[in-house]
Amino acid sequence: MSKVIASPQLTFVEALQEAKGKLIDWKGRSRRSEFWWCVLCAAIVSCVLNLIPIIGQLLGFVVSLIMIPLGIRRLHDTGRNGWWLIACIVLSMITSYYYMSMLFSAFDGGEMVSIKALMRIFTNPLLIILYLVTLVLSIVLLVFFCQDSKVEPNKWGKSPKYNVVEDHVKGEAYQKSDLDKAIDNMGDKIDEMTGKAQDVADDAFDKAKDFADDAVDKAKDFAGDTVDKAKDIAGDAVDKMKEMADGVKEAAEDAVEKAKDAIKKD
């Protein structure tokens, strides 16, 4: 018979000390208290650094990079692969690059972007799909980050919060505080929400795919209609040119006949 002993929640200082020794650790596990205290610290530091031009923004970017291994360890602690976070970051970068490239191309040598150009950007089907997928993936990640540590060990190591001991081992189980109990209850509810969030994500992917397919079909139909109209216009132009050529030919023949008649009379 065994029992599960939960370690006390980390304080702000303890969380920073714990994360300090694992700045580039991509393979371990990090519990919720370590992750969210570090997120709070990083947010405060970033706000202060953003007040400093250029250098502060570069340092803020470095702080964001440091948070990536921590986020991956937090996913490991919930039993999930860190590629969830990498995929969200890459998708966000692709979306931002695509939006900025469309925005720069809309300037077209001018100093201001027209309202019509902005409407074309914000109604671009691919940009809308990228934003929706990024939003859904970000929400799913937030749910994962809020979940409690898995009790059992996994391929990334033992749980940093829970210890499984046998009954004959001496010692008292840690009595959870009201805050820890509230957090655990919230974690249970978040676990229930995770399945729903994943279903919503799947539905969003399916709808985005259907929307993209419809957009492609409409584009093909529009292109086909345009080609047909171009053929009709070209055919009408050719017919009119033939008619004009026939008229010129007839006028020339009449002029020749009249010239011949005039010569004979002379």
C-alpha positions as CSV (number, residue, x, y, z in Angstrom):
1,M,0.0,0.0,0.0
2,S,1.4,3.4,-0.9
3,K,0.4,7.0,-0.3
4,V,0.9,10.2,-2.3
5,I,2.6,13.1,-0.5
6,A,2.2,16.5,-2.1
7,S,5.0,19.0,-1.6
8,P,4.2,22.6,-0.4
9,Q,3.5,25.2,-3.0
10,L,6.6,27.1,-3.9
11,T,7.0,30.8,-2.9
12,F,8.0,33.5,-5.3
13,V,11.6,33.3,-4.3
14,E,11.7,29.5,-4.2
15,A,10.2,29.4,-7.7
16,L,12.8,31.8,-9.1
17,Q,15.6,29.8,-7.4
18,E,14.2,26.6,-8.8
19,A,14.0,28.0,-12.3
20,K,17.4,29.7,-12.1
21,G,19.2,26.4,-12.2
22,K,17.2,25.1,-15.2
23,L,17.3,28.0,-17.6
24,I,18.2,25.8,-20.6
25,D,16.7,22.6,-19.4
26,W,14.4,21.3,-22.1
27,K,13.8,17.8,-20.8
28,G,12.7,18.1,-17.2
29,R,9.4,19.0,-15.5
30,S,8.2,22.1,-13.7
31,R,5.2,22.4,-11.5
32,R,2.5,25.1,-11.7
33,S,3.8,27.3,-8.8
34,E,7.2,27.5,-10.4
35,F,5.8,28.3,-13.8
36,W,3.3,31.0,-12.9
37,W,5.6,32.8,-10.4
38,C,8.2,33.0,-13.2
39,V,5.6,34.2,-15.7
40,L,4.7,37.0,-13.3
41,C,8.3,37.9,-12.8
42,A,9.0,37.9,-16.6
43,A,5.9,40.0,-17.3
44,I,7.1,42.7,-14.7
45,V,10.6,42.7,-16.1
46,S,9.4,42.9,-19.7
47,C,7.2,45.9,-18.9
48,V,10.1,47.7,-17.3
49,L,12.5,46.9,-20.1
50,N,10.0,48.1,-22.8
51,L,10.4,51.6,-21.3
52,I,14.1,51.5,-22.5
53,P,14.4,52.1,-26.3
54,I,16.0,49.4,-28.5
55,I,18.2,47.8,-25.8
56,G,15.3,47.3,-23.5
57,Q,13.3,45.7,-26.3
58,L,16.2,43.4,-27.2
59,L,16.5,42.3,-23.5
60,G,12.8,41.7,-23.3
61,F,13.1,39.4,-26.3
62,V,15.8,37.5,-24.5
63,V,13.5,37.2,-21.5
64,S,10.8,35.7,-23.8
65,L,13.3,33.2,-25.1
66,I,14.3,32.1,-21.6
67,M,10.6,31.4,-20.9
68,I,10.4,28.8,-23.7
69,P,12.2,26.0,-21.9
70,L,10.1,26.6,-18.8
71,G,6.9,26.4,-20.8
72,I,8.1,23.1,-22.3
73,R,8.9,21.7,-18.9
74,R,5.4,22.7,-17.7
75,L,3.9,20.8,-20.6
76,H,6.1,17.8,-19.7
77,D,4.8,18.0,-16.1
78,T,1.2,17.5,-17.5
79,G,2.3,14.6,-19.6
80,R,2.4,16.4,-22.9
81,N,5.1,17.0,-25.4
82,G,6.8,20.4,-25.7
83,W,6.1,20.5,-29.4
84,W,2.7,22.0,-28.5
85,L,4.5,25.2,-27.5
86,I,6.9,25.2,-30.4
87,A,4.1,24.7,-32.9
88,C,2.2,27.7,-31.4
89,I,5.3,29.9,-31.5
90,V,6.1,28.9,-35.2
91,L,2.5,29.5,-36.2
92,S,2.4,32.9,-34.5
93,M,5.6,33.9,-36.4
94,I,4.2,32.7,-39.7
95,T,1.0,34.6,-39.1
96,S,2.9,37.8,-38.2
97,Y,5.2,37.5,-41.2
98,Y,2.3,37.0,-43.6
99,Y,0.4,40.0,-42.1
100,M,3.4,42.3,-42.2
101,S,4.3,41.3,-45.8
102,M,0.7,42.1,-46.9
103,L,0.8,45.4,-45.0
104,F,4.1,46.5,-46.6
105,S,2.9,45.5,-50.1
106,A,-0.3,47.6,-49.5
107,F,1.8,50.8,-49.2
108,D,2.7,50.5,-52.9
109,G,5.1,53.4,-52.7
110,G,2.7,55.7,-50.9
111,E,2.9,57.0,-47.3
112,M,-0.6,55.8,-46.3
113,V,-2.5,52.6,-46.7
114,S,-6.0,53.0,-48.2
115,I,-9.1,51.7,-46.5
116,K,-9.7,49.4,-49.5
117,A,-6.3,47.8,-49.1
118,L,-6.8,47.3,-45.4
119,M,-10.1,45.6,-46.0
120,R,-8.4,43.3,-48.5
121,I,-5.8,42.4,-45.8
122,F,-8.3,41.8,-43.0
123,T,-10.7,39.8,-45.2
124,N,-7.9,37.6,-46.6
125,P,-9.1,34.0,-46.1
126,L,-5.6,32.6,-45.4
127,L,-4.8,35.3,-42.8
128,I,-8.2,34.7,-41.0
129,I,-7.5,31.0,-40.9
130,L,-4.0,31.5,-39.5
131,Y,-5.3,33.9,-36.8
132,L,-8.1,31.5,-35.8
133,V,-5.8,28.5,-35.6
134,T,-3.3,30.5,-33.6
135,L,-6.0,31.7,-31.2
136,V,-7.4,28.2,-30.6
137,L,-3.9,26.7,-30.1
138,S,-3.1,29.5,-27.6
139,I,-6.2,28.8,-25.6
140,V,-5.5,25.1,-25.5
141,L,-1.9,25.8,-24.3
142,L,-3.3,28.1,-21.5
143,V,-5.5,25.2,-20.4
144,F,-2.5,22.8,-20.4
145,F,-0.4,25.3,-18.4
146,C,-3.1,25.5,-15.7
147,Q,-3.4,21.8,-15.1
148,D,-1.9,20.0,-12.1
149,S,1.2,17.9,-12.1
150,K,0.8,14.3,-13.0
151,V,1.5,12.1,-9.9
152,E,3.2,9.3,-11.8
153,P,6.7,9.6,-13.3
154,N,6.9,9.9,-17.1
155,K,9.7,9.9,-19.7
156,W,10.7,13.4,-18.6
157,G,11.3,12.5,-15.0
158,K,9.6,12.2,-11.6
159,S,6.8,14.6,-10.5
160,P,8.3,17.7,-8.9
161,K,5.2,18.1,-6.7
162,Y,4.1,14.6,-5.7
163,N,6.0,11.8,-4.0
164,V,4.7,8.2,-3.8
165,V,5.8,6.4,-0.6
166,E,5.0,3.1,1.0
167,D,3.0,3.0,4.2
168,H,6.0,1.7,6.2
169,V,8.0,4.8,5.4
170,K,7.9,7.1,8.4
171,G,6.8,10.7,7.9
172,E,3.6,12.7,7.7
173,A,1.8,13.5,4.5
174,Y,1.8,17.2,3.7
175,Q,-1.5,18.8,4.6
176,K,-2.6,21.0,1.8
177,S,-3.5,24.5,2.4
178,D,-6.9,26.0,1.4
179,L,-5.1,27.7,-1.5
180,D,-3.6,24.4,-2.7
181,K,-7.0,22.7,-2.4
182,A,-8.6,25.4,-4.4
183,I,-5.9,25.2,-7.1
184,D,-6.3,21.4,-7.2
185,N,-10.1,21.8,-7.6
186,M,-9.5,24.3,-10.4
187,G,-7.1,21.8,-12.0
188,D,-9.7,19.1,-12.0
189,K,-12.2,21.5,-13.7
190,I,-9.6,22.5,-16.2
191,D,-9.0,18.8,-17.0
192,E,-12.7,18.5,-17.8
193,M,-12.4,21.6,-20.0
194,T,-9.4,20.3,-21.8
195,G,-11.4,17.7,-23.7
196,K,-13.9,20.3,-24.7
197,A,-11.1,22.7,-25.8
198,Q,-9.6,20.0,-27.9
199,D,-13.0,19.3,-29.5
200,V,-13.4,23.0,-30.2
201,A,-9.9,23.0,-31.8
202,D,-10.8,20.1,-34.0
203,D,-14.0,21.7,-35.1
204,A,-12.2,25.0,-35.8
205,F,-9.6,23.1,-38.0
206,D,-12.4,21.4,-39.9
207,K,-14.3,24.6,-40.5
208,A,-11.1,26.4,-41.5
209,K,-10.4,23.6,-44.0
210,D,-14.0,23.7,-45.4
211,F,-13.7,27.5,-45.7
212,A,-10.4,27.2,-47.5
213,D,-11.8,24.6,-49.9
214,D,-14.8,26.8,-50.6
215,A,-12.6,29.8,-51.3
216,V,-10.4,27.8,-53.7
217,D,-13.5,26.5,-55.5
218,K,-14.9,30.1,-55.8
219,A,-11.6,31.3,-57.1
220,K,-11.5,28.5,-59.7
221,D,-15.1,29.4,-60.8
222,F,-14.2,33.1,-61.0
223,A,-11.1,32.3,-63.0
224,G,-13.1,30.1,-65.4
225,D,-15.8,32.8,-65.9
226,T,-13.1,35.4,-66.5
227,V,-11.4,33.2,-69.2
228,D,-14.8,32.5,-70.9
229,K,-15.6,36.3,-70.9
230,A,-12.1,37.0,-72.3
231,K,-12.6,34.5,-75.1
232,D,-16.0,36.0,-76.0
233,I,-14.5,39.5,-76.0
234,A,-11.7,38.3,-78.2
235,G,-14.1,36.5,-80.5
236,D,-16.2,39.6,-80.9
237,A,-13.1,41.7,-81.6
238,V,-12.0,39.3,-84.3
239,D,-15.4,39.3,-85.9
240,K,-15.5,43.1,-86.0
241,M,-12.0,43.3,-87.5
242,K,-13.1,40.8,-90.2
243,E,-16.2,42.9,-90.9
244,M,-14.0,46.1,-91.1
245,A,-11.6,44.3,-93.4
246,D,-14.4,43.1,-95.7
247,G,-15.8,46.7,-95.8
248,V,-12.4,48.1,-96.7
249,K,-12.0,45.4,-99.4
250,E,-15.4,46.2,-100.9
251,A,-14.6,50.0,-100.8
252,A,-11.3,49.3,-102.5
253,E,-12.9,47.2,-105.3
254,D,-15.6,49.9,-105.9
255,A,-12.9,52.5,-106.2
256,V,-11.0,50.3,-108.7
257,E,-14.1,49.7,-110.8
258,K,-14.9,53.4,-110.8
259,A,-11.4,54.2,-111.9
260,K,-11.6,51.7,-114.7
261,D,-14.9,53.2,-115.9
262,A,-13.4,56.7,-115.8
263,I,-10.5,55.5,-117.9
264,K,-12.7,53.9,-120.5
265,K,-14.8,57.1,-120.9
266,D,-11.7,59.1,-121.5
